[in-house]
Amino acid sequence: MKITRIAAYQVDLPLHEGSYKWSGGKSVDVFDSTVVRVETDEGVVGHGEVCPLGPFYLPSYAAGVRAGIAELAPDLIGEDPTQIRKLVGRMDALLKGHAYVKSAVDIACWDILGQVSGLPVCTLLGGRYGDDFVLYRAISQESPEAMASRVAGYRAEGYRRFQLKVGADPETDIARIHAVAAQLEQGDRLIADANTGWLMHDAMRVVQGVRDVDVYIEQPCLSYEECLSIRRHTDHPFVLDESVDGMPILLRGHSDGAMDVVNIKISKFGGLTKAAQARDLCVSLGIAMTIEDSWGGDIVTAAIAHLAHSTPTQYLFTATDFNSYVTRSIAEGAPQRNNGRLKASSRSGLGIEPMFDVLGKPVLDIS
């Protein structure tokens, strides 16, 4: 089997709640997502998606996805999409770094491999654990009272894990954590996610100010070393996210005792292939994980679902369902939240069919 065509589609994904706000005054109203279609000489077609969280979150941006694919795609024509590790090595040789650019192509190849083998991607990634898995809900940054008021509504949708966006003024963030914690019920879990937004002295003030709260502290500072310093000064369970982008930092973090949970973002690793490698390493090391991505719609959510559903249940801290945050559907057959939980499709491949009446004409077409 050979790749004969790679096309990319640009689609805007507006949010149900109007905007998404996090540390440092950052916000996004409409997400710019890229869907990739990989065609083969045997008629099997796969799809992937990647959606950076704006240009100011990670070293990635939406137009960069498409520019990078334009650079890669001509040299991928003729490659076998079912030999995924070989293809990943080829992409790494063609384009140093820029993992997020490669993610949608990698996901599309897993979709093809699943269809060729007649198996869901989660089966290929290690098997299906349980009937479904637990989700978290991100609470966009607002006043303490407004953030607390959202908990009841999200719980009514079945969510029991709440990721609170902090990373601003320490006194306000302390108030946010206390206000939301007061709304929690038995069995709920609270994560205070600073998204790198605190300096060390601010992070220290916050962790001291919420000593009485059952809360996870997530990525308080920009660098790994700064986060490790805060980790060593708090008893709260600790989550690393933005600092973790490959196997070396996972091994270092385990050796340093730097975290209890890590966030595995698919596009930050370059697709399902390397994200699954990181997942398997975490299982071997006994590290719990949140399985997610930077953002996305139906196809990203399907990829998350397959990776999460193939993760042993005891190691899956939580996952996310980005397609429930946005107003636009882009694929039939995508997994849908049910009472705060999600499950991967049992169809072969990702189990999705893109809606080309929504996607429109490709912005990039290489054959």
Number of C-alpha atoms within 10 A of each C-alpha: 15 17 23 19 19 26 21 26 20 21 19 20 22 17 19 13 11 12 14 21 16 23 20 15 10 13 17 15 16 18 22 21 24 26 27 27 21 28 23 20 13 11 11 16 20 29 28 28 29 31 29 27 24 20 12 11 17 14 14 21 19 20 15 16 25 23 12 16 23 18 14 21 22 15 13 23 19 15 17 17 27 19 13 18 13 13 18 21 10 15 23 16 11 14 15 8 12 18 22 27 32 26 27 32 33 29 32 28 30 30 28 25 25 23 20 16 13 12 18 24 34 27 18 17 20 16 16 23 17 12 10 17 21 23 26 23 24 19 23 20 23 17 14 17 12 15 18 21 14 14 21 14 10 19 18 11 15 18 22 23 24 23 20 29 26 30 28 21 15 19 12 16 26 20 17 24 25 19 18 21 21 11 13 18 11 6 7 14 17 21 23 25 25 24 22 25 22 25 16 16 10 19 27 18 15 23 23 14 17 16 12 10 14 16 21 21 28 30 32 33 25 17 13 20 12 17 26 20 15 21 24 12 11 14 13 19 15 24 25 28 21 22 20 20 21 16 17 11 13 22 14 12 19 16 11 11 13 22 23 18 24 26 24 30 23 30 30 25 24 27 29 28 21 23 24 20 15 22 29 17 15 21 17 9 13 14 20 23 26 23 26 26 26 20 25 27 29 27 32 29 26 32 33 28 29 29 28 34 30 23 26 17 17 12 17 22 20 21 27 26 27 23 24 17 20 20 16 17 17 23 19 13 16 25 25 20 20 14 15 21 21 24 23 27 22 15 15 20 30 34 24 21 15 20 12 12 8 14 18 11 13 16 11 16 16 16 14
